[in-house]
Amino acid sequence: MQHPLLGRSALVTGASRRKGIGYATARELAALGASVFIHHFQPHDDEQPWGADELGAVRDGIRAALVPGATFGDLHADLRDPTAIDALLDAATSLTGSLDTLVCNQALSGSDGSIFDMTADSLDAHWHTNARASLLLTAGFARRVRAHLGHSDAAGARPGDRTTSARPFEEPTGHVVWMTSGQLDGPMRGEVSYATSKAALAGITKTVAAELLDVGIVLNTVNPGPVNTGYLDADTTDRDLDWVPGFLASTPFGRFGRPDDPARLIAWLCSDAGSWVVGQVLTSDGGFTLR
């Protein structure tokens, strides 16, 4: 099908920059037919070397990718605040009256450090943004799907308990994609808080995926590999780039990832064609770890 996501609605968080993975993912989902709602939090971008993007241009770029009949919406929210979670899910659902896909792409980057620099505040900030917000968004999304199915659990599950299941399903009732990083492929020096929060999502993927299957939701986690989202551009970088040409010469395709590379994988995972892949942590890195 040319538009396999036609009639479906997707929420993509952390989609505030045209050089970002969130923006590329939103456009890819739109091109496949989905109505798209994005979340953004520009104060984070303002603190980065590349600065914030024009939200008007971001909106226009995603709208331009929509197919006829699909719609677009957006909301500013600080997802470190747990009270923002349900408000965002409600706004995204109100776009079309339903929500089928959740892509948790929001991330706190920068302001990190090595184990020698570690503080409780740094650990908490990355945990709240990257891991806790993704888990809370997923929980809120799943509760909405379960309520729609008319199922509920009388009491909280204890260790080892199964939740009420509505299996089997003819097709998925929803899709969720989390984003991890390359913390399992090698050291991420100076990014201990970030890598810790991303490792938490990768580590809990199978457990949460198993529980989400009880209401028909398919969850996978994507490691996009090294993707240049502006931090490796000479005019916006905050680091020495003298090493880049020699490094790229050792890679299979002579380049870093582009935002479209993981975006295509994410969109496929959210389609019927990708729905048989469940509970996996998938790496999209062009063979970087095989060089």
C-alpha positions as CSV (number, residue, x, y, z in Angstrom):
1,M,0.0,0.0,0.0
2,Q,1.2,3.5,-0.8
3,H,-0.2,4.9,2.4
4,P,-0.3,2.0,5.0
5,L,-1.0,4.4,7.9
6,L,-3.9,6.1,6.3
7,G,-6.6,6.7,8.9
8,R,-4.3,6.3,11.9
9,S,-3.0,8.9,14.3
10,A,0.5,9.2,15.8
11,L,2.1,11.2,18.6
12,V,5.9,11.9,18.2
13,T,7.6,13.6,21.1
14,G,10.8,15.7,20.9
15,A,10.1,16.9,17.4
16,S,11.1,20.6,17.5
17,R,14.1,20.7,15.1
18,R,14.2,20.1,11.3
19,K,17.6,18.4,11.8
20,G,16.2,16.0,14.5
21,I,15.1,12.4,14.4
22,G,11.7,13.4,15.8
23,Y,11.0,15.7,12.9
24,A,12.2,13.1,10.3
25,T,10.0,10.5,12.0
26,A,6.9,12.8,12.0
27,R,7.4,13.5,8.3
28,E,7.9,9.8,7.5
29,L,4.7,8.8,9.4
30,A,2.8,11.6,7.6
31,A,4.1,10.5,4.2
32,L,2.7,7.0,5.0
33,G,-0.7,8.5,5.6
34,A,-0.9,9.1,9.4
35,S,-2.3,12.2,11.1
36,V,0.6,13.5,13.2
37,F,0.7,15.3,16.5
38,I,4.1,16.5,17.8
39,H,5.4,17.5,21.1
40,H,8.2,20.1,21.5
41,F,10.1,21.8,24.3
42,Q,12.2,24.6,22.9
43,P,13.9,25.7,26.1
44,H,16.0,22.6,25.8
45,D,17.1,23.5,22.3
46,D,17.9,27.1,23.3
47,E,20.6,25.7,25.6
48,Q,22.3,23.7,22.8
49,P,25.1,25.1,20.6
50,W,22.9,24.9,17.5
51,G,20.0,26.7,19.2
52,A,16.3,26.4,18.7
53,D,14.6,26.0,15.3
54,E,11.7,28.0,14.0
55,L,8.6,26.1,15.1
56,G,6.6,27.6,12.2
57,A,9.0,26.0,9.8
58,V,8.8,22.7,11.7
59,R,5.1,22.7,11.5
60,D,5.1,23.7,7.8
61,G,7.5,20.9,7.0
62,I,5.4,18.2,8.6
63,R,2.1,19.6,7.2
64,A,3.7,19.4,3.7
65,A,4.3,15.7,4.2
66,L,0.7,14.9,5.1
67,V,-1.5,13.1,2.6
68,P,-5.0,14.4,1.8
69,G,-7.4,14.0,4.7
70,A,-4.7,13.7,7.4
71,T,-4.3,16.4,10.0
72,F,-1.6,17.9,12.2
73,G,-1.3,19.3,15.7
74,D,1.4,20.2,18.2
75,L,1.9,21.1,21.9
76,H,4.6,22.6,24.0
77,A,5.2,20.6,27.2
78,D,8.0,19.9,29.8
79,L,7.8,16.1,30.1
80,R,9.9,16.3,33.3
81,D,6.6,17.3,34.9
82,P,4.5,14.2,35.3
83,T,1.3,16.2,35.2
84,A,2.1,17.1,31.6
85,I,1.8,13.5,30.4
86,D,-2.0,13.0,30.4
87,A,-2.5,16.5,29.0
88,L,-0.3,15.7,26.1
89,L,-2.0,12.3,25.4
90,D,-5.4,14.0,25.6
91,A,-4.3,16.7,23.1
92,A,-2.9,14.1,20.7
93,T,-6.0,12.0,21.0
94,S,-8.3,14.9,20.3
95,L,-6.6,15.5,16.9
96,T,-8.7,12.7,15.3
97,G,-10.5,11.2,18.3
98,S,-8.1,8.3,18.6
99,L,-4.4,7.6,19.0
100,D,-2.8,4.6,17.4
101,T,1.0,5.2,17.6
102,L,3.4,6.7,20.2
103,V,7.0,7.5,19.4
104,C,8.9,8.5,22.6
105,N,11.8,10.5,21.0
106,Q,12.2,13.2,23.7
107,A,15.7,13.4,25.2
108,L,17.8,15.6,27.4
109,S,21.3,15.9,25.9
110,G,24.2,18.0,26.9
111,S,24.8,19.1,30.5
112,D,26.1,15.7,31.4
113,G,29.5,14.5,32.5
114,S,31.8,11.6,33.5
115,I,31.4,9.5,36.6
116,F,33.8,12.0,38.2
117,D,31.4,14.8,37.6
118,M,28.3,12.9,38.6
119,T,25.5,14.6,40.7
120,A,22.1,13.5,41.8
121,D,20.6,16.4,39.9
122,S,22.2,15.2,36.6
123,L,21.0,11.7,37.1
124,D,17.5,12.8,38.0
125,A,17.2,15.2,35.1
126,H,18.1,12.6,32.5
127,W,16.0,9.9,34.2
128,H,12.9,12.2,34.3
129,T,13.2,13.3,30.7
130,N,14.4,10.2,28.9
131,A,13.2,7.2,30.8
132,R,10.4,8.2,33.3
133,A,8.5,10.3,30.7
134,S,8.7,7.5,28.2
135,L,7.3,5.0,30.7
136,L,4.6,7.3,31.9
137,L,3.6,8.2,28.3
138,T,3.4,4.5,27.5
139,A,1.4,3.7,30.6
140,G,-1.1,6.4,29.8
141,F,-1.4,5.3,26.2
142,A,-1.9,1.7,27.3
143,R,-4.5,2.5,29.9
144,R,-6.5,4.3,27.2
145,V,-6.3,1.3,24.9
146,R,-7.3,-1.0,27.7
147,A,-10.3,1.2,28.6
148,H,-11.4,1.2,25.0
149,L,-11.3,-2.6,25.0
150,G,-13.4,-2.6,28.1
151,H,-10.8,-4.4,30.2
152,S,-9.5,-3.5,33.6
153,D,-7.6,-5.0,36.5
154,A,-9.2,-5.0,39.9
155,A,-5.9,-4.5,41.8
156,G,-2.3,-3.7,41.1
157,A,-0.1,-6.6,39.8
158,R,2.4,-8.2,42.1
159,P,5.7,-9.6,41.0
160,G,5.0,-12.4,38.6
161,D,1.3,-11.6,38.1
162,R,-0.1,-11.3,34.6
163,T,-2.5,-8.5,33.8
164,T,-5.9,-9.1,32.4
165,S,-5.5,-10.2,28.8
166,A,-7.8,-9.6,25.8
167,R,-5.8,-12.0,23.5
168,P,-5.9,-13.0,20.8
169,F,-6.0,-10.0,18.4
170,E,-6.5,-9.9,14.7
171,E,-4.2,-7.0,14.5
172,P,-2.3,-4.7,16.8
173,T,-4.3,-2.2,18.8
174,G,-1.4,0.3,18.9
175,H,2.3,0.7,18.4
176,V,4.9,2.2,20.7
177,V,8.6,3.0,19.9
178,W,11.2,4.0,22.4
179,M,14.6,5.4,21.7
180,T,17.8,4.1,23.3
181,S,21.5,4.7,22.4
182,G,24.7,2.9,21.8
183,Q,25.6,2.3,25.5
184,L,25.8,-1.5,24.8
185,D,28.1,-1.0,21.8
186,G,30.9,0.7,23.6
187,P,31.7,3.4,26.2
188,M,29.9,6.7,26.0
189,R,32.4,8.9,27.8
190,G,31.1,12.0,29.4
191,E,27.5,10.9,29.0
192,V,27.0,8.7,32.1
193,S,23.6,10.2,33.0
194,Y,22.3,10.0,29.5
195,A,23.5,6.5,28.8
196,T,22.1,5.3,32.2
197,S,18.6,6.6,31.3
198,K,18.7,5.1,27.8
199,A,20.0,1.8,29.2
200,A,17.0,1.6,31.4
201,L,14.6,1.7,28.5
202,A,16.6,-0.9,26.6
203,G,16.7,-3.1,29.6
204,I,13.0,-3.0,30.4
205,T,11.8,-3.3,26.8
206,K,10.9,-7.1,26.9
207,T,9.1,-6.8,30.2
208,V,6.9,-3.8,29.1
209,A,6.4,-5.3,25.7
210,A,5.1,-8.5,27.2
211,E,2.6,-6.6,29.3
212,L,1.5,-4.4,26.5
213,L,0.7,-7.5,24.4
214,D,-2.1,-8.2,26.8
215,V,-4.0,-5.3,25.2
216,G,-2.6,-5.8,21.7
217,I,0.0,-3.0,21.7
218,V,3.4,-3.7,20.0
219,L,6.5,-2.1,21.6
220,N,10.0,-2.0,20.2
221,T,13.1,0.1,21.0
222,V,15.4,1.6,18.4
223,N,19.0,2.5,18.8
224,P,19.6,5.0,15.9
225,G,23.4,4.8,16.0
226,P,25.5,7.9,15.4
227,V,23.1,10.3,13.7
228,N,24.2,13.9,12.8
229,T,21.4,16.1,14.1
230,G,23.5,19.2,13.9
231,Y,26.1,18.5,16.6
232,L,28.6,17.4,13.9
233,D,28.1,20.4,11.6
234,A,31.0,22.8,11.6
235,D,28.8,25.9,12.2
236,T,26.9,24.5,15.1
237,T,29.2,22.0,16.8
238,D,30.6,22.3,20.3
239,R,33.6,20.0,19.7
240,D,36.7,19.5,17.6
241,L,35.9,17.8,14.3
242,D,39.4,17.2,13.0
243,W,39.0,13.5,13.6
244,V,35.9,13.1,11.5
245,P,37.4,12.6,8.0
246,G,39.7,9.8,9.1
247,F,36.9,8.2,11.2
248,L,34.4,8.2,8.4
249,A,37.0,6.6,6.1
250,S,36.8,3.6,8.4
251,T,33.0,3.2,8.2
252,P,31.2,1.1,5.7
253,F,29.4,3.9,3.9
254,G,31.7,6.9,4.7
255,R,29.1,8.9,6.6
256,F,27.2,9.3,9.8
257,G,23.5,8.4,10.0
258,R,21.0,10.9,8.8
259,P,17.7,11.5,10.7
260,D,15.8,9.8,7.8
261,D,17.7,6.6,8.4
262,P,16.2,5.7,11.8
263,A,12.9,7.4,10.9
264,R,12.2,4.9,8.1
265,L,12.8,2.0,10.5
266,I,10.5,3.6,13.1
267,A,7.7,4.2,10.6
268,W,8.0,0.6,9.3
269,L,7.8,-0.8,12.9
270,C,4.5,1.2,13.3
271,S,3.0,-0.3,10.2
272,D,1.2,-3.6,9.7
273,A,4.3,-4.8,7.8
274,G,6.5,-4.3,10.9
275,S,4.0,-5.6,13.5
276,W,5.5,-9.1,13.7
277,V,8.6,-7.6,15.3
278,V,7.8,-7.3,19.0
279,G,9.8,-6.5,22.1
280,Q,13.1,-6.0,20.4
281,V,16.0,-3.5,20.7
282,L,16.9,-2.8,17.1
283,T,20.1,-1.0,16.0
284,S,20.0,1.2,12.8
285,D,23.7,2.2,12.4
286,G,24.8,1.4,8.9
287,G,27.3,-1.1,10.2
288,F,29.2,1.3,12.5
289,T,29.8,-1.4,15.1
290,L,31.1,-3.8,12.4
291,R,33.8,-1.5,11.0
